Each structure stands twice: as structure tokens, then as C-alpha cells.
Amino acid sequence: MTAEAQPAVEFGHVEPLPTHFDDLDLMGMVHNTRYPILVERALTGFWTRQGFHFENGVYSQPDVFLVVAEFSIGYLTPIRGTSTIGVHLWVDKLGGSSATYGFRILSADRSIVHAEGKRVHIRLDQETRRPTSWTPAARAILEGLRKD
């Protein structure tokens, strides 16, 4: 199925990603430890295109300085072999300094949900390392990913 023929999502964003041979376990399936990396790569790709990135030791925006406070995943259907997958990302809850992402790892045609879960980000102040508010620019992007 081509990218143009993929069913639209009603909320959030789907980031296409490849799986590679080195992602596979001895049974030819994507290893369970690679799924969090796929989510990380999807978030990095999405935010980089929005102008939020880390390059040459420099944060492009203060909101890039954050920690993951929680990550949970449920594995539903194995990804077999190498292929293109989609990581559907959205924001379930947005706080003053936190964002709770929901995610689903999908087949390229979006007909199969391989895994689903959530990931919580806390934005930190670079000097104090304490939670601090999202900037208006980041908050606007996060609001655009909201499920509700």
C-alpha cells in the first residue's frame, strides 16, 4: 500500500520508520527491546522536523531538555522480518511541564497494531534540572497532537 493509500488517522501523527535486520531476534521477529527504540526514533523524527533537536551538543529549543518519567508497552502482534512500520503518536494528557504520549506501532498499511503503550515526558530547566513549563511553541505542537 502506498503512503497515499494509507487510511488517515483521526488524531496525532504517524511517523514511518524502517525495521532493520539487526532489530530481529533469532526467530526473525523484531526483538522486544527494539520497540522502545522505534518509539524514540519516531518522536525524534517528528520533533526534529518541528525545529526541536539536539545537534553538536546544543539544544535548538529549551523544550528538548526533558526526561522520560514513565514508559509502558503491550506487545500484541510480532513484527516479522524487515519492513516499514508506522508509529502512531498522540498526546493523551498535557500538563504544565509534562506530556503523556500514547502510541501504537502499526504495520505499513496501518491494518495491524503490533504494540501500544504510553510514554511520559517531563520538561526540565537546563540549569536547575527541575520541572519547568513548556514554551508556547512546544505547547502549541503538543496541543496539535492531542487525542481529544
Backbone as CSV, one residue per row, in Angstrom:
resi,resn,N_x,N_y,N_z,CA_x,CA_y,CA_z,C_x,C_y,C_z
1,MET,0.846,-1.174,0.000,0.000,0.000,0.000,0.890,1.235,0.000
2,THR,0.603,2.176,-0.823,1.414,3.389,-0.888,1.034,4.325,0.244
3,ALA,1.906,5.294,0.490,1.631,6.262,1.555,0.331,7.003,1.283
4,GLU,0.037,7.266,0.004,-1.189,7.995,-0.326,-2.434,7.162,-0.022
5,ALA,-2.327,5.853,-0.082,-3.486,4.988,0.105,-3.701,4.584,1.554
6,GLN,-2.803,4.969,2.460,-2.950,4.596,3.856,-4.149,5.301,4.460
7,PRO,-4.892,4.576,5.305,-6.016,5.242,5.964,-5.517,6.372,6.860
8,ALA,-6.250,7.449,6.891,-5.883,8.592,7.718,-6.118,8.256,9.187
9,VAL,-5.372,8.904,10.062,-5.638,8.782,11.487,-6.472,9.981,11.900
10,GLU,-7.318,9.774,12.879,-8.228,10.842,13.311,-7.564,11.853,14.231
11,PHE,-6.425,11.499,14.785,-5.720,12.372,15.721,-4.244,11.990,15.706
12,GLY,-3.409,12.910,16.149,-1.988,12.615,16.269,-1.261,12.588,14.940
13,HIS,-0.198,11.813,14.910,0.716,11.764,13.765,1.241,10.344,13.624
14,VAL,1.405,9.878,12.386,2.046,8.585,12.133,3.400,8.842,11.481
15,GLU,4.441,8.358,12.143,5.813,8.501,11.662,6.247,7.182,11.028
16,PRO,6.526,7.159,9.712,7.007,5.918,9.082,8.470,5.664,9.437
17,LEU,8.787,4.413,9.706,10.151,4.017,10.050,10.456,2.651,9.461
18,PRO,11.712,2.406,9.105,12.096,1.053,8.681,12.479,0.212,9.894
19,THR,12.313,-1.093,9.772,12.960,-2.004,10.705,14.122,-2.626,9.946
20,HIS,15.165,-2.948,10.676,16.398,-3.431,10.072,16.708,-4.847,10.536
21,PHE,17.592,-5.508,9.801,17.989,-6.872,10.138,18.502,-6.959,11.575
22,ASP,19.251,-5.944,12.024,19.788,-6.005,13.385,18.733,-5.732,14.463
23,ASP,17.493,-5.441,14.075,16.387,-5.318,15.024,15.777,-6.690,15.364
24,LEU,16.136,-7.710,14.590,15.463,-9.010,14.692,16.096,-9.922,15.733
25,ASP,15.249,-10.785,16.292,15.740,-11.819,17.200,16.019,-13.090,16.399
26,LEU,16.335,-14.174,17.077,16.684,-15.423,16.396,15.505,-16.061,15.661
27,MET,14.291,-15.608,15.956,13.105,-16.136,15.267,12.693,-15.265,14.086
28,GLY,13.463,-14.225,13.802,13.158,-13.352,12.679,12.093,-12.318,12.976
29,MET,11.839,-12.066,14.263,10.868,-11.049,14.674,11.614,-9.884,15.316
30,VAL,11.028,-8.697,15.253,11.642,-7.555,15.925,11.696,-7.876,17.417
31,HIS,12.887,-7.759,17.993,13.110,-8.079,19.406,12.362,-7.088,20.285
32,ASN,11.849,-7.574,21.403,11.044,-6.722,22.289,11.782,-5.467,22.742
33,THR,13.097,-5.519,22.869,13.840,-4.341,23.323,13.955,-3.259,22.258
34,ARG,13.621,-3.576,21.016,13.727,-2.608,19.932,12.491,-1.707,19.833
35,TYR,11.359,-2.145,20.375,10.131,-1.350,20.275,10.275,0.025,20.934
36,PRO,10.829,0.121,22.144,11.036,1.468,22.709,11.951,2.339,21.840
37,ILE,12.913,1.733,21.173,13.796,2.482,20.278,13.006,2.999,19.082
38,LEU,12.078,2.206,18.558,11.231,2.668,17.454,10.407,3.877,17.880
39,VAL,9.876,3.845,19.094,9.102,4.992,19.602,10.008,6.210,19.738
40,GLU,11.202,6.012,20.281,12.170,7.108,20.413,12.502,7.718,19.052
41,ARG,12.762,6.877,18.067,13.097,7.371,16.727,11.925,8.121,16.105
42,ALA,10.717,7.645,16.339,9.539,8.326,15.798,9.383,9.714,16.419
43,LEU,9.521,9.801,17.735,9.419,11.098,18.404,10.541,12.039,17.959
44,THR,11.742,11.508,17.844,12.877,12.326,17.410,12.652,12.868,15.997
45,GLY,12.204,12.011,15.091,11.946,12.453,13.724,10.875,13.524,13.661
46,PHE,9.778,13.296,14.376,8.680,14.266,14.386,9.157,15.619,14.920
47,TRP,9.785,15.612,16.102,10.187,16.869,16.731,11.318,17.572,15.980
48,THR,12.203,16.811,15.363,13.276,17.424,14.575,12.692,18.240,13.427
49,ARG,11.675,17.698,12.763,11.039,18.442,11.665,10.299,19.681,12.167
50,GLN,9.993,19.736,13.452,9.339,20.918,14.034,10.371,21.956,14.496
51,GLY,11.675,21.615,14.367,12.730,22.538,14.773,13.257,22.303,16.175
52,PHE,12.900,21.187,16.789,13.337,20.848,18.148,14.301,19.670,18.043
53,HIS,15.610,19.942,18.232,16.592,18.878,18.060,17.823,19.152,18.917
54,PHE,18.721,18.182,18.940,19.975,18.255,19.672,21.081,17.988,18.670
55,GLU,21.918,18.995,18.444,22.958,18.870,17.430,24.246,19.520,17.917
56,ASN,25.349,18.801,17.757,26.667,19.300,18.170,26.676,19.766,19.623
57,GLY,25.969,19.034,20.478,25.940,19.354,21.901,25.073,20.530,22.277
58,VAL,24.242,21.001,21.335,23.418,22.181,21.583,21.941,21.832,21.370
59,TYR,21.117,22.258,22.314,19.668,22.094,22.190,19.115,23.250,21.369
60,SER,18.346,22.943,20.329,17.803,24.003,19.476,16.712,24.797,20.178
61,GLN,16.034,24.172,21.119,14.956,24.803,21.879,15.059,24.306,23.323
62,PRO,14.654,25.093,24.297,14.757,24.634,25.688,13.883,23.402,25.976
63,ASP,12.836,23.210,25.217,11.923,22.083,25.456,12.535,20.735,25.096
64,VAL,13.656,20.719,24.414,14.322,19.469,24.065,14.931,18.837,25.316
65,PHE,15.181,19.635,26.337,15.782,19.139,27.576,14.672,18.555,28.441
66,LEU,14.574,17.219,28.407,13.487,16.544,29.123,13.923,15.163,29.553
67,VAL,13.119,14.560,30.400,13.356,13.182,30.834,12.101,12.365,30.588
68,VAL,12.296,11.062,30.464,11.175,10.128,30.377,10.894,9.660,31.795
69,ALA,9.689,9.935,32.281,9.308,9.578,33.646,8.618,8.216,33.711
70,GLU,8.033,7.805,32.601,7.310,6.528,32.587,7.251,6.026,31.152
71,PHE,7.342,4.707,31.008,7.193,4.074,29.707,6.534,2.721,29.928
72,SER,5.465,2.471,29.204,4.828,1.151,29.278,4.431,0.726,27.870
73,ILE,4.486,-0.578,27.657,4.193,-1.105,26.328,3.516,-2.462,26.465
74,GLY,2.558,-2.705,25.603,1.939,-4.015,25.469,2.221,-4.540,24.070
75,TYR,2.739,-5.750,23.997,3.075,-6.366,22.715,1.881,-7.182,22.247
76,LEU,1.395,-6.918,21.038,0.175,-7.551,20.556,0.418,-8.560,19.447
77,THR,1.112,-8.146,18.393,1.379,-8.998,17.237,2.817,-8.757,16.795
78,PRO,3.631,-9.809,16.651,5.033,-9.597,16.286,5.190,-8.916,14.932
79,ILE,6.263,-8.136,14.829,6.700,-7.622,13.531,7.670,-8.669,13.006
80,ARG,7.342,-9.279,11.893,8.164,-10.352,11.336,9.021,-9.818,10.193
81,GLY,10.329,-10.002,10.305,11.236,-9.580,9.254,11.415,-8.079,9.207
82,THR,12.123,-7.650,8.180,12.357,-6.223,7.983,11.240,-5.643,7.130
83,SER,10.845,-4.449,7.461,9.752,-3.806,6.731,9.679,-2.342,7.147
84,THR,8.745,-1.649,6.570,8.416,-0.306,7.023,7.230,-0.436,7.961
85,ILE,7.298,0.278,9.059,6.191,0.303,10.011,5.803,1.762,10.219
86,GLY,4.731,1.984,10.939,4.334,3.333,11.310,4.193,3.407,12.812
87,VAL,4.664,4.490,13.401,4.460,4.717,14.830,3.457,5.861,14.959
88,HIS,2.265,5.516,15.431,1.201,6.496,15.629,1.406,7.129,17.001
89,LEU,1.605,8.430,17.016,1.868,9.185,18.238,0.746,10.182,18.484
90,TRP,0.396,10.366,19.745,-0.561,11.405,20.109,-0.322,11.784,21.569
91,VAL,-0.942,12.868,22.004,-0.845,13.310,23.394,-2.185,13.041,24.064
92,ASP,-2.136,12.231,25.129,-3.329,11.942,25.927,-3.565,12.986,27.002
93,LYS,-2.476,13.475,27.585,-2.588,14.428,28.694,-1.434,15.415,28.602
94,LEU,-1.759,16.676,28.769,-0.750,17.729,28.721,-0.819,18.538,29.998
95,GLY,0.268,18.503,30.773,0.363,19.279,31.998,1.243,20.493,31.803
96,GLY,1.508,21.187,32.887,2.354,22.373,32.819,3.765,22.057,32.360
97,SER,4.333,20.965,32.864,5.690,20.570,32.488,5.750,19.128,31.987
98,SER,4.603,18.495,31.827,4.575,17.082,31.415,3.705,16.877,30.181
99,ALA,3.990,15.793,29.493,3.169,15.372,28.355,3.119,13.850,28.383
100,THR,1.907,13.305,28.333,1.729,11.861,28.266,1.354,11.503,26.845
101,TYR,2.288,10.828,26.170,2.063,10.354,24.808,1.412,8.980,24.846
102,GLY,0.470,8.764,23.954,0.033,7.426,23.618,0.708,7.059,22.316
103,PHE,0.899,5.763,22.100,1.488,5.334,20.830,0.987,3.953,20.452
104,ARG,0.987,3.723,19.158,0.719,2.399,18.592,1.759,2.158,17.514
105,ILE,2.317,0.968,17.484,3.234,0.589,16.418,2.426,-0.226,15.424
106,LEU,2.343,0.276,14.197,1.441,-0.256,13.185,2.184,-0.864,12.005
107,SER,1.510,-1.743,11.288,2.031,-2.207,10.003,2.000,-1.025,9.029
108,ALA,2.726,-1.145,7.936,2.803,-0.045,6.965,1.426,0.368,6.455
109,ASP,0.534,-0.600,6.280,-0.810,-0.261,5.792,-1.768,0.107,6.924
110,ARG,-1.253,0.120,8.157,-1.996,0.516,9.361,-3.117,-0.451,9.735
111,SER,-3.108,-1.642,9.170,-4.164,-2.609,9.470,-3.854,-3.475,10.689
112,ILE,-2.590,-3.534,11.101,-2.181,-4.368,12.233,-1.555,-3.486,13.300
113,VAL,-1.994,-3.662,14.542,-1.367,-2.999,15.679,-0.405,-4.002,16.301
114,HIS,0.884,-3.712,16.204,1.906,-4.612,16.739,2.121,-4.405,18.237
115,ALA,2.015,-3.177,18.690,2.217,-2.854,20.102,1.549,-1.516,20.386
116,GLU,1.288,-1.277,21.660,0.710,0.003,22.064,1.153,0.318,23.483
117,GLY,1.136,1.598,23.809,1.554,1.964,25.151,1.517,3.451,25.388
118,LYS,2.280,3.866,26.400,2.362,5.294,26.723,3.765,5.631,27.168
119,ARG,4.081,6.913,27.060,5.391,7.433,27.459,5.169,8.827,28.010
120,VAL,5.715,9.110,29.177,5.531,10.398,29.846,6.845,11.177,29.815
121,HIS,6.774,12.398,29.297,7.921,13.313,29.268,7.729,14.404,30.319
122,ILE,8.823,14.781,30.969,8.839,15.923,31.879,9.898,16.888,31.365
123,ARG,9.487,18.109,31.086,10.445,19.125,30.652,11.200,19.645,31.863
124,LEU,12.519,19.742,31.724,13.363,20.230,32.813,14.052,21.530,32.438
125,ASP,14.294,22.348,33.452,15.130,23.521,33.297,16.573,23.030,33.188
126,GLN,17.328,23.549,32.226,18.687,23.065,31.994,19.637,23.371,33.157
127,GLU,19.394,24.439,33.872,20.302,24.806,34.966,19.924,24.126,36.279
128,THR,18.643,24.145,36.623,18.234,23.609,37.926,17.906,22.118,37.877
129,ARG,17.653,21.610,36.674,17.245,20.202,36.489,15.918,19.903,37.184
130,ARG,15.105,20.917,37.351,13.779,20.791,37.961,12.712,20.960,36.875
131,PRO,11.524,20.370,37.064,10.451,20.556,36.082,10.148,22.030,35.858
132,THR,9.884,22.357,34.603,9.545,23.725,34.234,8.533,23.690,33.094
133,SER,7.838,24.778,32.892,6.754,24.841,31.907,7.257,24.728,30.475
134,TRP,6.402,24.141,29.628,6.660,24.116,28.189,6.632,25.543,27.665
135,THR,7.423,25.823,26.646,7.342,27.122,25.983,6.046,27.162,25.171
136,PRO,5.578,28.344,24.806,4.370,28.426,23.977,4.506,27.671,22.649
137,ALA,5.691,27.689,22.044,5.889,26.996,20.760,5.716,25.486,20.917
138,ALA,6.331,24.909,21.938,6.200,23.464,22.165,4.778,23.109,22.572
139,ARG,4.182,23.930,23.420,2.804,23.660,23.865,1.853,23.640,22.665
140,ALA,2.041,24.527,21.708,1.174,24.564,20.523,1.310,23.264,19.719
141,ILE,2.517,22.755,19.576,2.720,21.499,18.850,2.104,20.346,19.620
142,LEU,2.335,20.302,20.926,1.746,19.252,21.756,0.224,19.285,21.699
143,GLU,-0.350,20.478,21.743,-1.821,20.617,21.639,-2.316,20.053,20.304
144,GLY,-1.537,20.263,19.248,-1.909,19.747,17.941,-1.902,18.224,17.853
145,LEU,-1.213,17.575,18.773,-1.165,16.105,18.816,-2.211,15.506,19.748
146,ARG,-2.968,16.350,20.435,-3.941,15.847,21.426,-4.985,14.949,20.799
147,LYS,-5.335,13.924,21.545,-6.343,12.969,21.094,-7.737,13.559,21.173
148,ASP,-8.019,14.303,22.207,-9.370,14.868,22.380,-9.492,16.101,21.619
